[in-house]
């Protein structure tokens, strides 16, 4: 089991806050893109890249690395920002988001940027891809693990459940998926557009081990990953309850921010709020 000291938790939370600021900067520069999802997944991406994953930013194709598949590719600014902070490429490159010729497109393109495992676009594809990767790893006797990050809205795509059946049937215990349960999608709340509950029961019915956590609690999330590693003969689904737009009050819980970037004026206001948050985030992590 992995122990996180109070100092390590504080370090990760401050890093997540820095990454949120990078996301706001990138989106304002690009003038397009998604804001709410990247902000609410900052804590989870930070936990993966700065504590959980076996990876090497200087050797992104290292064969023994863990695989991290981003299924809901539209939140890729958070992945780019986290990868830059981890040392995969220069921070200055973040300014090229969505620019012509850039490696940092609005959806991840695997062949453009080393360190991406898949190209994404159509929602609902990532779980099937991840199940195939995990199945292949088991056939080859590999010890590395496959992680799949998904949105709650994309669970409305039927091919998600084909991947769920395959993974459950084949008892892929080397596969862990994480749902960003922020309850929003581009045109409303998930429970209004297409209800998903009882979500945990649905995954259990597909023969998955299910864990529900606060997606902004570093310790709880790392504990959930450790629990998943200890499960045999089942894949694990971690339902991470998050707050859409976490860190910026004007954005939090508001589905209108699902798919729009901040203006220059909003960028300055939001960055000031995030800088102020640095002084309080340590005390609030167990709320």
C-alpha positions as CSV (number, residue, x, y, z in Angstrom):
1,X,0.0,0.0,0.0
2,X,1.1,3.6,-0.7
3,X,1.3,6.0,2.2
4,X,0.9,9.7,1.5
5,X,2.4,12.0,4.1
6,X,0.8,15.3,5.0
7,X,3.7,17.0,3.2
8,X,3.2,14.9,0.1
9,X,-0.6,15.7,0.0
10,X,0.2,19.4,0.3
11,X,2.7,19.1,-2.5
12,X,0.2,17.4,-4.8
13,X,-2.6,19.9,-4.0
14,X,-0.3,22.9,-4.7
15,X,0.8,21.2,-7.9
16,X,-2.8,20.7,-9.0
17,X,-3.5,24.3,-8.4
18,X,-0.6,25.4,-10.5
19,X,-1.8,23.0,-13.2
20,X,-5.3,24.6,-13.0
21,X,-3.7,28.0,-13.7
22,X,-1.9,26.6,-16.7
23,X,-5.2,25.3,-18.0
24,X,-6.9,28.7,-17.7
25,X,-3.9,30.4,-19.5
26,X,-4.0,27.8,-22.3
27,X,-7.7,28.1,-22.9
28,X,-7.7,31.9,-23.0
29,X,-4.8,31.9,-25.5
30,X,-6.5,29.3,-27.7
31,X,-9.9,31.1,-27.6
32,X,-11.7,27.8,-27.7
33,X,-11.9,24.5,-25.7
34,X,-13.4,23.0,-22.6
35,X,-13.0,24.5,-19.1
36,X,-15.1,22.7,-16.5
37,X,-13.8,19.2,-17.0
38,X,-10.1,20.0,-17.1
39,X,-10.4,22.0,-13.8
40,X,-12.3,19.2,-12.0
41,X,-9.9,16.5,-13.1
42,X,-6.7,18.5,-12.0
43,X,-6.4,16.6,-8.7
44,X,-6.7,13.2,-10.3
45,X,-4.3,14.0,-13.2
46,X,-1.8,15.3,-10.6
47,X,-2.2,12.2,-8.5
48,X,-1.5,10.0,-11.5
49,X,1.5,11.8,-13.0
50,X,3.2,12.8,-9.7
51,X,2.5,9.7,-7.6
52,X,0.7,6.8,-9.1
53,X,2.0,6.0,-12.6
54,X,5.2,4.2,-13.4
55,X,6.4,6.4,-16.2
56,X,9.4,8.3,-17.5
57,X,8.8,11.7,-19.0
58,X,12.2,11.6,-20.7
59,X,11.4,8.2,-22.2
60,X,7.7,8.3,-23.0
61,X,7.8,5.1,-25.0
62,X,9.4,3.1,-22.2
63,X,7.9,-0.4,-22.6
64,X,7.3,-1.1,-18.9
65,X,5.3,2.2,-18.3
66,X,1.7,2.1,-17.1
67,X,-0.8,3.0,-19.8
68,X,-3.1,5.9,-19.2
69,X,-6.0,6.3,-21.8
70,X,-8.0,9.4,-21.9
71,X,-11.4,8.5,-23.3
72,X,-13.1,11.9,-23.1
73,X,-10.5,13.6,-25.2
74,X,-12.1,17.0,-25.1
75,X,-10.6,17.6,-21.6
76,X,-7.1,17.1,-22.9
77,X,-5.9,20.5,-21.9
78,X,-5.5,19.1,-18.3
79,X,-3.5,16.2,-19.7
80,X,-1.2,18.6,-21.7
81,X,-0.7,20.9,-18.7
82,X,0.1,18.0,-16.4
83,X,2.5,16.4,-18.9
84,X,4.3,19.8,-19.3
85,X,4.6,20.2,-15.5
86,X,5.9,16.6,-15.3
87,X,8.6,17.3,-17.9
88,X,7.3,15.7,-21.1
89,X,7.8,18.9,-23.1
90,X,8.5,22.6,-22.4
91,X,5.9,24.6,-20.5
92,X,6.1,27.3,-23.3
93,X,4.6,24.8,-25.7
94,X,1.3,25.0,-23.8
95,X,0.7,28.3,-25.6
96,X,0.3,26.4,-28.8
97,X,-3.0,24.7,-27.8
98,X,-5.3,24.3,-30.8
99,X,-2.9,26.3,-33.0
100,X,-2.3,25.3,-36.6
101,X,0.6,22.8,-36.8
102,X,0.7,22.3,-33.0
103,X,1.2,19.0,-31.3
104,X,-1.4,20.0,-28.8
105,X,-4.7,19.7,-30.7
106,X,-8.2,20.0,-29.2
107,X,-8.3,16.2,-29.0
108,X,-5.2,14.1,-28.3
109,X,-3.4,12.8,-31.4
110,X,-1.1,9.9,-30.4
111,X,1.3,10.2,-33.3
112,X,1.9,13.9,-32.8
113,X,2.9,13.9,-29.1
114,X,4.9,11.1,-27.4
115,X,3.3,10.1,-24.1
116,X,-0.2,9.9,-25.5
117,X,-1.5,6.3,-25.7
118,X,-4.4,6.8,-28.0
119,X,-6.0,9.3,-30.3
120,X,-9.5,10.2,-29.2
121,X,-12.5,11.9,-30.5
122,X,-15.7,9.9,-30.5
123,X,-16.9,9.5,-26.9
124,X,-17.3,6.1,-25.5
125,X,-14.3,4.5,-27.3
126,X,-11.7,4.6,-24.5
127,X,-12.9,1.8,-22.4
128,X,-12.9,-0.7,-25.3
129,X,-9.4,0.4,-26.2
130,X,-8.2,0.1,-22.6
131,X,-9.7,-3.4,-22.3
132,X,-7.8,-4.4,-25.4
133,X,-4.6,-3.0,-24.1
134,X,-5.0,-4.7,-20.7
135,X,-6.0,-8.0,-22.3
136,X,-2.9,-7.9,-24.5
137,X,-0.7,-7.1,-21.5
138,X,-2.0,-10.2,-19.7
139,X,-1.4,-12.3,-22.8
140,X,2.2,-11.1,-22.9
141,X,2.8,-11.6,-19.2
142,X,3.4,-7.9,-18.5
143,X,3.2,-6.4,-15.1
144,X,2.2,-2.8,-16.0
145,X,-1.3,-1.6,-15.5
146,X,-3.8,0.1,-17.7
147,X,-5.9,3.1,-16.5
148,X,-8.8,4.6,-18.4
149,X,-10.2,8.0,-17.6
150,X,-13.8,8.6,-18.7
151,X,-16.5,11.2,-18.4
152,X,-19.9,10.4,-16.9
153,X,-21.7,11.9,-20.0
154,X,-20.0,9.5,-22.4
155,X,-21.5,6.5,-20.5
156,X,-24.5,7.3,-22.6
157,X,-22.6,5.8,-25.6
158,X,-23.5,2.2,-26.1
159,X,-20.0,1.0,-27.0
160,X,-18.9,1.8,-23.4
161,X,-20.9,-1.1,-22.2
162,X,-19.4,-3.5,-24.8
163,X,-16.0,-2.7,-23.3
164,X,-17.5,-3.2,-19.8
165,X,-18.8,-6.6,-20.7
166,X,-15.5,-7.7,-22.3
167,X,-13.5,-6.6,-19.3
168,X,-15.8,-8.2,-16.8
169,X,-16.1,-11.5,-18.8
170,X,-12.3,-11.7,-19.1
171,X,-11.7,-10.7,-15.5
172,X,-9.2,-8.0,-16.4
173,X,-7.9,-7.2,-12.9
174,X,-5.0,-5.2,-14.5
175,X,-7.5,-2.6,-15.7
176,X,-8.7,0.3,-13.6
177,X,-11.2,2.9,-15.0
178,X,-12.1,6.2,-13.4
179,X,-15.3,8.1,-14.1
180,X,-15.3,11.8,-13.7
181,X,-18.7,12.0,-12.0
182,X,-19.2,15.8,-12.2
183,X,-22.9,15.4,-13.2
184,X,-22.7,17.8,-16.2
185,X,-22.5,17.4,-20.0
186,X,-22.5,20.0,-22.8
187,X,-26.3,20.7,-22.8
188,X,-27.3,20.1,-19.2
189,X,-27.1,17.9,-16.1
190,X,-26.6,14.2,-16.9
191,X,-29.6,13.2,-14.9
192,X,-31.8,15.5,-16.9
193,X,-30.3,14.6,-20.3
194,X,-30.1,10.8,-19.8
195,X,-30.1,9.5,-16.2
196,X,-27.2,7.3,-15.2
197,X,-28.1,6.2,-11.7
198,X,-27.9,3.8,-10.1
199,X,-24.4,4.0,-11.6
200,X,-22.4,1.9,-9.2
201,X,-24.9,-1.0,-9.3
202,X,-24.7,-1.0,-13.1
203,X,-20.9,-1.6,-13.0
204,X,-21.3,-4.3,-10.3
205,X,-23.8,-6.0,-12.6
206,X,-21.1,-6.1,-15.3
207,X,-18.8,-7.9,-12.8
208,X,-16.6,-4.9,-11.9
209,X,-15.3,-4.1,-8.5
210,X,-16.6,-0.6,-7.7
211,X,-15.2,2.1,-5.4
212,X,-16.7,5.6,-4.9
213,X,-14.5,8.4,-3.7
214,X,-14.3,12.2,-3.4
215,X,-12.3,13.0,-6.6
216,X,-10.7,16.0,-4.9
217,X,-9.3,14.1,-1.9
218,X,-5.8,13.0,-2.8
219,X,-5.5,10.4,0.0
220,X,-8.9,8.9,-0.7
221,X,-8.1,8.6,-4.4
222,X,-4.7,7.1,-3.9
223,X,-6.2,4.6,-1.4
224,X,-8.8,3.7,-4.1
225,X,-6.0,3.0,-6.6
226,X,-4.2,0.8,-4.1
227,X,-7.4,-1.1,-3.4
228,X,-7.9,-1.7,-7.2
229,X,-4.4,-3.1,-7.4
230,X,-5.3,-5.6,-4.7
231,X,-8.4,-6.9,-6.5
232,X,-8.1,-10.2,-8.3
233,X,-10.3,-11.6,-11.1
234,X,-12.2,-8.3,-11.7
235,X,-11.5,-4.9,-13.3
236,X,-12.1,-2.0,-11.0
237,X,-14.2,1.1,-11.6
238,X,-13.5,4.1,-9.5
239,X,-16.4,6.6,-9.5
240,X,-14.8,9.9,-8.6
241,X,-17.3,12.4,-7.4
242,X,-16.0,15.8,-8.6
243,X,-17.2,19.4,-8.8
244,X,-17.3,20.7,-12.4
245,X,-15.0,23.7,-12.6
246,X,-13.4,22.9,-9.2
247,X,-11.4,25.9,-7.9
248,X,-13.3,28.8,-9.6
249,X,-16.7,29.6,-7.9
250,X,-18.1,31.2,-11.1
251,X,-17.6,28.0,-13.0
252,X,-18.3,25.4,-10.4
253,X,-21.5,23.2,-11.0
254,X,-22.4,25.3,-14.2
255,X,-22.8,23.1,-17.3
256,X,-22.5,26.2,-19.5
257,X,-18.8,26.1,-18.8
258,X,-18.5,22.5,-20.2
259,X,-17.4,23.7,-23.6
260,X,-16.3,27.4,-23.6
261,X,-13.0,29.1,-22.7
262,X,-12.5,32.2,-20.5
263,X,-12.2,35.6,-22.0
264,X,-9.1,37.7,-21.2
265,X,-10.9,39.5,-18.5
266,X,-12.2,36.3,-17.0
267,X,-8.7,34.7,-17.2
268,X,-7.3,37.5,-15.0
269,X,-10.1,37.2,-12.5
270,X,-9.8,33.4,-12.4
271,X,-6.0,33.3,-12.0
272,X,-6.3,35.7,-9.1
273,X,-8.9,33.4,-7.5
274,X,-6.6,30.4,-8.0
275,X,-3.6,32.2,-6.6
276,X,-5.7,33.1,-3.5
277,X,-6.8,29.4,-3.2
278,X,-3.2,28.4,-2.6
279,X,-3.5,29.8,0.9
280,X,-6.5,27.7,1.8
281,X,-6.4,24.5,-0.2
282,X,-4.3,22.7,2.3
283,X,-6.9,23.0,5.0
284,X,-9.8,22.1,2.8
285,X,-8.6,18.9,1.3
286,X,-10.6,16.7,3.7
287,X,-13.9,18.6,3.4
